Amino acid sequence: MRPCVPVAAVVGCVLSAINEGTQIATGQAGWPTWVRVGLNFVVPFMVASYGYLSAARVPRWRAGLPAQDETADHEM
């Protein structure tokens, strides 16, 4: 979760400024606007989390890394 929060914060701020910035700046932001602002942070968090977990689950052979048994032999 730690690497995903900064991504969500930056992307969420940018998306909120682009999509709802005018309504917020003019004081016309109602609860639907704030729901959309919240979703602007949730969606990048979910995407970053999925990407992080997908990369962590890549088999070592697909990532071009040696198998764990091979690295244990070289360390002795």
N, CA, C and O atoms as a GROMACS GRO file, in nm:
protein
  304
    1MET      N    1   0.081  -0.118   0.000
    1MET     CA    2   0.000   0.000   0.000
    1MET      C    3   0.086   0.126   0.000
    1MET      O    4   0.046   0.230  -0.053
    2ARG      N    5   0.203   0.116   0.059
    2ARG     CA    6   0.290   0.234   0.072
    2ARG      C    7   0.328   0.296  -0.063
    2ARG      O    8   0.322   0.418  -0.074
    3PRO      N    9   0.366   0.220  -0.167
    3PRO     CA   10   0.402   0.286  -0.293
    3PRO      C   11   0.281   0.336  -0.372
    3PRO      O   12   0.297   0.418  -0.462
    4CYS      N   13   0.162   0.291  -0.339
    4CYS     CA   14   0.044   0.328  -0.416
    4CYS      C   15  -0.019   0.458  -0.370
    4CYS      O   16  -0.082   0.528  -0.451
    5VAL      N   17  -0.005   0.493  -0.244
    5VAL     CA   18  -0.069   0.613  -0.190
    5VAL      C   19  -0.014   0.740  -0.254
    5VAL      O   20  -0.094   0.827  -0.292
    6PRO      N   21   0.118   0.757  -0.269
    6PRO     CA   22   0.165   0.880  -0.334
    6PRO      C   23   0.119   0.893  -0.479
    6PRO      O   24   0.089   1.004  -0.525
    7VAL      N   25   0.112   0.782  -0.550
    7VAL     CA   26   0.064   0.786  -0.688
    7VAL      C   27  -0.081   0.832  -0.690
    7VAL      O   28  -0.118   0.919  -0.769
    8ALA      N   29  -0.163   0.775  -0.604
    8ALA     CA   30  -0.304   0.812  -0.598
    8ALA      C   31  -0.321   0.958  -0.558
    8ALA      O   32  -0.411   1.025  -0.609
    9ALA      N   33  -0.238   1.007  -0.468
    9ALA     CA   34  -0.249   1.146  -0.423
    9ALA      C   35  -0.219   1.243  -0.537
    9ALA      O   36  -0.293   1.339  -0.558
   10VAL      N   37  -0.111   1.219  -0.608
   10VAL     CA   38  -0.073   1.309  -0.717
   10VAL      C   39  -0.174   1.301  -0.831
   10VAL      O   40  -0.223   1.404  -0.878
   11VAL      N   41  -0.204   1.183  -0.876
   11VAL     CA   42  -0.296   1.166  -0.989
   11VAL      C   43  -0.436   1.214  -0.951
   11VAL      O   44  -0.505   1.276  -1.032
   12GLY      N   45  -0.478   1.186  -0.828
   12GLY     CA   46  -0.609   1.230  -0.782
   12GLY      C   47  -0.621   1.382  -0.781
   12GLY      O   48  -0.725   1.436  -0.820
   13CYS      N   49  -0.516   1.450  -0.736
   13CYS     CA   50  -0.518   1.597  -0.736
   13CYS      C   51  -0.525   1.652  -0.878
   13CYS      O   52  -0.601   1.746  -0.905
   14VAL      N   53  -0.448   1.595  -0.966
   14VAL     CA   54  -0.448   1.642  -1.105
   14VAL      C   55  -0.585   1.619  -1.169
   14VAL      O   56  -0.640   1.709  -1.232
   15LEU      N   57  -0.640   1.498  -1.153
   15LEU     CA   58  -0.771   1.469  -1.212
   15LEU      C   59  -0.880   1.558  -1.152
   15LEU      O   60  -0.968   1.604  -1.225
   16SER      N   61  -0.875   1.581  -1.022
   16SER     CA   62  -0.975   1.666  -0.958
   16SER      C   63  -0.966   1.809  -1.008
   16SER      O   64  -1.068   1.874  -1.031
   17ALA      N   65  -0.845   1.859  -1.025
   17ALA     CA   66  -0.828   1.995  -1.077
   17ALA      C   67  -0.880   2.006  -1.220
   17ALA      O   68  -0.943   2.106  -1.256
   18ILE      N   69  -0.853   1.905  -1.300
   18ILE     CA   70  -0.898   1.908  -1.439
   18ILE      C   71  -1.049   1.894  -1.449
   18ILE      O   72  -1.115   1.971  -1.518
   19ASN      N   73  -1.104   1.795  -1.380
   19ASN     CA   74  -1.245   1.761  -1.398
   19ASN      C   75  -1.340   1.845  -1.314
   19ASN      O   76  -1.446   1.884  -1.364
   20GLU      N   77  -1.307   1.873  -1.190
   20GLU     CA   78  -1.399   1.944  -1.101
   20GLU      C   79  -1.345   2.077  -1.052
   20GLU      O   80  -1.407   2.141  -0.967
   21GLY      N   81  -1.233   2.120  -1.103
   21GLY     CA   82  -1.169   2.244  -1.056
   21GLY      C   83  -1.256   2.367  -1.070
   21GLY      O   84  -1.260   2.450  -0.979
   22THR      N   85  -1.326   2.380  -1.180
   22THR     CA   86  -1.411   2.497  -1.202
   22THR      C   87  -1.525   2.502  -1.102
   22THR      O   88  -1.553   2.607  -1.045
   23GLN      N   89  -1.591   2.390  -1.080
   23GLN     CA   90  -1.702   2.386  -0.984
   23GLN      C   91  -1.655   2.417  -0.842
   23GLN      O   92  -1.724   2.486  -0.767
   24ILE      N   93  -1.539   2.366  -0.806
   24ILE     CA   94  -1.487   2.391  -0.671
   24ILE      C   95  -1.446   2.538  -0.657
   24ILE      O   96  -1.475   2.601  -0.556
   25ALA      N   97  -1.380   2.591  -0.758
   25ALA     CA   98  -1.332   2.730  -0.752
   25ALA      C   99  -1.447   2.830  -0.748
   25ALA      O  100  -1.435   2.935  -0.684
   26THR      N  101  -1.557   2.800  -0.815
   26THR     CA  102  -1.671   2.893  -0.817
   26THR      C  103  -1.767   2.870  -0.702
   26THR      O  104  -1.865   2.944  -0.689
   27GLY      N  105  -1.742   2.771  -0.617
   27GLY     CA  106  -1.827   2.745  -0.503
   27GLY      C  107  -1.955   2.670  -0.538
   27GLY      O  108  -2.050   2.670  -0.459
   28GLN      N  109  -1.959   2.607  -0.652
   28GLN     CA  110  -2.078   2.535  -0.696
   28GLN      C  111  -2.066   2.385  -0.676
   28GLN      O  112  -2.138   2.308  -0.738
   29ALA      N  113  -1.975   2.343  -0.590
   29ALA     CA  114  -1.952   2.200  -0.569
   29ALA      C  115  -2.050   2.146  -0.467
   29ALA      O  116  -2.046   2.182  -0.349
   30GLY      N  117  -2.138   2.060  -0.513
   30GLY     CA  118  -2.231   1.991  -0.423
   30GLY      C  119  -2.176   1.855  -0.388
   30GLY      O  120  -2.062   1.823  -0.422
   31TRP      N  121  -2.257   1.774  -0.322
   31TRP     CA  122  -2.208   1.642  -0.282
   31TRP      C  123  -2.173   1.554  -0.400
   31TRP      O  124  -2.079   1.475  -0.389
   32PRO      N  125  -2.245   1.562  -0.516
   32PRO     CA  126  -2.201   1.477  -0.629
   32PRO      C  127  -2.060   1.512  -0.678
   32PRO      O  128  -1.985   1.424  -0.721
   33THR      N  129  -2.026   1.638  -0.671
   33THR     CA  130  -1.891   1.680  -0.710
   33THR      C  131  -1.788   1.618  -0.617
   33THR      O  132  -1.684   1.571  -0.662
   34TRP      N  133  -1.816   1.619  -0.487
   34TRP     CA  134  -1.719   1.566  -0.391
   34TRP      C  135  -1.709   1.414  -0.400
   34TRP      O  136  -1.604   1.357  -0.370
   35VAL      N  137  -1.816   1.348  -0.441
   35VAL     CA  138  -1.809   1.203  -0.466
   35VAL      C  139  -1.716   1.177  -0.584
   35VAL      O  140  -1.633   1.086  -0.578
   36ARG      N  141  -1.728   1.257  -0.690
   36ARG     CA  142  -1.640   1.241  -0.806
   36ARG      C  143  -1.495   1.271  -0.768
   36ARG      O  144  -1.403   1.205  -0.816
   37VAL      N  145  -1.474   1.371  -0.682
   37VAL     CA  146  -1.338   1.402  -0.635
   37VAL      C  147  -1.280   1.281  -0.561
   37VAL      O  148  -1.165   1.244  -0.581
   38GLY      N  149  -1.362   1.220  -0.475
   38GLY     CA  150  -1.316   1.101  -0.404
   38GLY      C  151  -1.279   0.988  -0.498
   38GLY      O  152  -1.179   0.919  -0.478
   39LEU      N  153  -1.361   0.969  -0.601
   39LEU     CA  154  -1.331   0.864  -0.699
   39LEU      C  155  -1.205   0.896  -0.778
   39LEU      O  156  -1.137   0.804  -0.825
   40ASN      N  157  -1.173   1.024  -0.794
   40ASN     CA  158  -1.050   1.062  -0.862
   40ASN      C  159  -0.927   1.013  -0.787
   40ASN      O  160  -0.819   1.001  -0.846
   41PHE      N  161  -0.941   0.985  -0.658
   41PHE     CA  162  -0.831   0.932  -0.580
   41PHE      C  163  -0.837   0.779  -0.570
   41PHE      O  164  -0.733   0.713  -0.566
   42VAL      N  165  -0.956   0.724  -0.566
   42VAL     CA  166  -0.972   0.579  -0.551
   42VAL      C  167  -0.926   0.506  -0.676
   42VAL      O  168  -0.857   0.404  -0.666
   43VAL      N  169  -0.963   0.556  -0.793
   43VAL     CA  170  -0.929   0.485  -0.917
   43VAL      C  171  -0.778   0.476  -0.938
   43VAL      O  172  -0.729   0.366  -0.966
   44PRO      N  173  -0.700   0.585  -0.926
   44PRO     CA  174  -0.555   0.568  -0.941
   44PRO      C  175  -0.493   0.477  -0.835
   44PRO      O  176  -0.396   0.407  -0.862
   45PHE      N  177  -0.550   0.478  -0.713
   45PHE     CA  178  -0.499   0.388  -0.610
   45PHE      C  179  -0.519   0.243  -0.651
   45PHE      O  180  -0.430   0.160  -0.634
   46MET      N  181  -0.636   0.214  -0.704
   46MET     CA  182  -0.664   0.077  -0.747
   46MET      C  183  -0.574   0.035  -0.863
   46MET      O  184  -0.525  -0.078  -0.866
   47VAL      N  185  -0.553   0.124  -0.957
   47VAL     CA  186  -0.467   0.094  -1.072
   47VAL      C  187  -0.323   0.072  -1.026
   47VAL      O  188  -0.257  -0.022  -1.070
   48ALA      N  189  -0.274   0.160  -0.939
   48ALA     CA  190  -0.136   0.146  -0.889
   48ALA      C  191  -0.121   0.017  -0.808
   48ALA      O  192  -0.019  -0.052  -0.819
   49SER      N  193  -0.221  -0.016  -0.729
   49SER     CA  194  -0.216  -0.139  -0.649
   49SER      C  195  -0.213  -0.262  -0.739
   49SER      O  196  -0.136  -0.355  -0.717
   50TYR      N  197  -0.298  -0.261  -0.840
   50TYR     CA  198  -0.302  -0.374  -0.933
   50TYR      C  199  -0.168  -0.389  -1.006
   50TYR      O  200  -0.116  -0.500  -1.020
   51GLY      N  201  -0.112  -0.278  -1.050
   51GLY     CA  202   0.018  -0.284  -1.118
   51GLY      C  203   0.128  -0.334  -1.027
   51GLY      O  204   0.213  -0.413  -1.069
   52TYR      N  205   0.128  -0.287  -0.903
   52TYR     CA  206   0.229  -0.330  -0.808
   52TYR      C  207   0.217  -0.479  -0.778
   52TYR      O  208   0.317  -0.551  -0.775
   53LEU      N  209   0.095  -0.525  -0.754
   53LEU     CA  210   0.075  -0.666  -0.724
   53LEU      C  211   0.104  -0.755  -0.845
   53LEU      O  212   0.157  -0.865  -0.831
   54SER      N  213   0.068  -0.707  -0.964
   54SER     CA  214   0.098  -0.784  -1.085
   54SER      C  215   0.247  -0.800  -1.105
   54SER      O  216   0.294  -0.908  -1.140
   55ALA      N  217   0.321  -0.694  -1.083
   55ALA     CA  218   0.467  -0.701  -1.099
   55ALA      C  219   0.529  -0.791  -0.993
   55ALA      O  220   0.626  -0.861  -1.020
   56ALA      N  221   0.473  -0.790  -0.874
   56ALA     CA  222   0.527  -0.874  -0.766
   56ALA      C  223   0.499  -1.022  -0.789
   56ALA      O  224   0.571  -1.107  -0.737
   57ARG      N  225   0.397  -1.053  -0.866
   57ARG     CA  226   0.360  -1.193  -0.889
   57ARG      C  227   0.419  -1.250  -1.018
   57ARG      O  228   0.392  -1.366  -1.050
   58VAL      N  229   0.497  -1.174  -1.090
   58VAL     CA  230   0.557  -1.225  -1.213
   58VAL      C  231   0.655  -1.336  -1.176
   58VAL      O  232   0.742  -1.315  -1.090
   59PRO      N  233   0.643  -1.452  -1.238
   59PRO     CA  234   0.739  -1.559  -1.209
   59PRO      C  235   0.882  -1.512  -1.237
   59PRO      O  236   0.905  -1.434  -1.329
   60ARG      N  237   0.974  -1.561  -1.159
   60ARG     CA  238   1.114  -1.517  -1.174
   60ARG      C  239   1.166  -1.543  -1.315
   60ARG      O  240   1.246  -1.464  -1.366
   61TRP      N  241   1.125  -1.652  -1.378
   61TRP     CA  242   1.177  -1.683  -1.512
   61TRP      C  243   1.124  -1.584  -1.616
   61TRP      O  244   1.192  -1.556  -1.714
   62ARG      N  245   1.002  -1.532  -1.596
   62ARG     CA  246   0.947  -1.435  -1.692
   62ARG      C  247   1.013  -1.299  -1.676
   62ARG      O  248   1.020  -1.221  -1.771
   63ALA      N  249   1.062  -1.270  -1.555
   63ALA     CA  250   1.128  -1.143  -1.530
   63ALA      C  251   1.275  -1.148  -1.571
   63ALA      O  252   1.345  -1.048  -1.558
   64GLY      N  253   1.322  -1.261  -1.620
   64GLY     CA  254   1.461  -1.276  -1.660
   64GLY      C  255   1.555  -1.298  -1.543
   64GLY      O  256   1.676  -1.280  -1.557
   65LEU      N  257   1.501  -1.336  -1.428
   65LEU     CA  258   1.583  -1.360  -1.310
   65LEU      C  259   1.609  -1.509  -1.295
   65LEU      O  260   1.527  -1.591  -1.338
   66PRO      N  261   1.720  -1.545  -1.236
   66PRO     CA  262   1.745  -1.688  -1.214
   66PRO      C  263   1.649  -1.743  -1.110
   66PRO      O  264   1.596  -1.670  -1.027
   67ALA      N  265   1.628  -1.873  -1.117
   67ALA     CA  266   1.542  -1.939  -1.018
   67ALA      C  267   1.605  -1.925  -0.880
   67ALA      O  268   1.726  -1.906  -0.870
   68GLN      N  269   1.528  -1.935  -0.777
   68GLN     CA  270   1.580  -1.917  -0.641
   68GLN      C  271   1.683  -2.023  -0.607
   68GLN      O  272   1.776  -1.994  -0.532
   69ASP      N  273   1.669  -2.144  -0.659
   69ASP     CA  274   1.767  -2.250  -0.631
   69ASP      C  275   1.903  -2.214  -0.688
   69ASP      O  276   2.005  -2.242  -0.626
   70GLU      N  277   1.906  -2.150  -0.807
   70GLU     CA  278   2.033  -2.113  -0.869
   70GLU      C  279   2.104  -2.005  -0.790
   70GLU      O  280   2.227  -2.008  -0.779
   71THR      N  281   2.031  -1.909  -0.733
   71THR     CA  282   2.096  -1.803  -0.658
   71THR      C  283   2.154  -1.856  -0.527
   71THR      O  284   2.255  -1.805  -0.479
   72ALA      N  285   2.091  -1.959  -0.468
   72ALA     CA  286   2.143  -2.017  -0.343
   72ALA      C  287   2.276  -2.086  -0.369
   72ALA      O  288   2.364  -2.081  -0.283
   73ASP      N  289   2.293  -2.149  -0.485
   73ASP     CA  290   2.419  -2.217  -0.517
   73ASP      C  291   2.532  -2.117  -0.536
   73ASP      O  292   2.646  -2.146  -0.498
   74HIS      N  293   2.505  -2.002  -0.592
   74HIS     CA  294   2.609  -1.904  -0.620
   74HIS      C  295   2.654  -1.828  -0.496
   74HIS      O  296   2.763  -1.772  -0.496
   75GLU      N  297   2.574  -1.826  -0.393
   75GLU     CA  298   2.610  -1.751  -0.274
   75GLU      C  299   2.706  -1.827  -0.184
   75GLU      O  300   2.767  -1.767  -0.096
   76MET      N  301   2.720  -1.958  -0.203
   76MET     CA  302   2.808  -2.037  -0.115
   76MET      C  303   2.950  -2.021  -0.150
   76MET      O  304   3.036  -2.081  -0.086
   0.00000   0.00000   0.00000
